[in-house]
Amino acid sequence: MKQIEELLKTDRTREQIAEIDRNILPVQNAEGKWGFMDKRSSEVVIPFLCDEAEGFIAGKAEVILNGNWAMIDETGKIIM
């Protein structure tokens, strides 16, 4: 829910917000790293390797890895 509240504070359109995949959510571990969890199973589906992470929109999520922005797919593969 916090993620949705944060998105509402951005300049993203309602259509972009509606496209967010609510089943795969960014989560932060105790060490401050981000990964992604499947909301339905509560399993971590992408390991905690990211410095920052955005939610998935249309099958892609922006993350920061080793200080650089990247785009990943739902398997964690870097696509941009």
C-alpha positions as CSV (number, residue, x, y, z in Angstrom):
1,M,0.0,0.0,0.0
2,K,2.9,2.4,0.8
3,Q,4.1,1.9,-2.8
4,I,0.7,3.0,-4.2
5,E,0.7,6.0,-1.9
6,E,4.2,7.0,-3.1
7,L,3.2,6.6,-6.7
8,L,0.3,8.9,-6.2
9,K,2.8,11.6,-5.2
10,T,4.6,11.3,-8.5
11,D,3.8,12.6,-11.9
12,R,2.8,9.1,-13.2
13,T,-0.6,8.9,-14.8
14,R,-3.5,6.9,-13.5
15,E,-3.0,4.5,-16.4
16,Q,0.6,3.9,-15.4
17,I,-0.4,3.3,-11.8
18,A,-3.1,0.9,-12.9
19,E,-0.6,-1.2,-14.9
20,I,1.6,-1.9,-11.8
21,D,1.8,-5.6,-11.2
22,R,0.4,-6.0,-7.7
23,N,1.4,-9.6,-7.5
24,I,5.2,-9.1,-7.6
25,L,6.2,-6.5,-5.1
26,P,9.5,-4.8,-4.3
27,V,10.6,-5.6,-0.7
28,Q,13.6,-4.5,1.3
29,N,15.6,-6.8,3.6
30,A,17.3,-5.9,6.9
31,E,20.5,-5.1,5.1
32,G,18.8,-2.4,3.0
33,K,18.9,-4.4,-0.3
34,W,15.8,-4.7,-2.5
35,G,14.3,-7.8,-4.1
36,F,10.9,-8.9,-5.2
37,M,8.3,-11.1,-3.5
38,D,5.3,-12.9,-5.0
39,K,2.4,-11.5,-3.0
40,R,0.3,-14.7,-3.5
41,S,3.0,-17.2,-2.3
42,S,5.1,-14.8,-0.1
43,E,8.2,-16.3,-1.9
44,V,11.1,-14.1,-2.9
45,V,11.2,-14.4,-6.7
46,I,14.1,-12.0,-7.4
47,P,16.9,-12.0,-4.8
48,F,17.8,-9.0,-2.6
49,L,20.5,-7.5,-4.9
50,C,19.2,-4.1,-5.7
51,D,20.1,-0.8,-4.1
52,E,16.6,0.6,-5.0
53,A,13.6,-0.8,-6.8
54,E,10.4,0.3,-8.4
55,G,7.3,-1.8,-8.9
56,F,6.7,-3.7,-12.1
57,I,4.8,-1.9,-14.9
58,A,4.0,-3.9,-18.0
59,G,6.4,-6.6,-17.0
60,K,9.4,-4.3,-16.4
61,A,10.8,-2.7,-13.2
62,E,13.5,0.0,-12.8
63,V,16.2,-0.9,-10.3
64,I,19.6,0.4,-9.1
65,L,22.3,-2.2,-9.2
66,N,25.8,-1.3,-8.1
67,G,24.9,2.4,-8.4
68,N,23.5,2.2,-11.9
69,W,19.9,2.3,-13.1
70,A,18.8,-0.8,-15.0
71,M,15.5,-2.3,-16.2
72,I,14.7,-5.9,-15.3
73,D,12.0,-8.3,-16.4
74,E,9.9,-10.5,-14.0
75,T,12.7,-13.1,-13.8
76,G,15.3,-10.6,-12.7
77,K,17.1,-10.5,-16.0
78,I,18.5,-7.1,-17.0
79,I,16.9,-6.0,-20.2
80,M,18.2,-2.4,-20.4
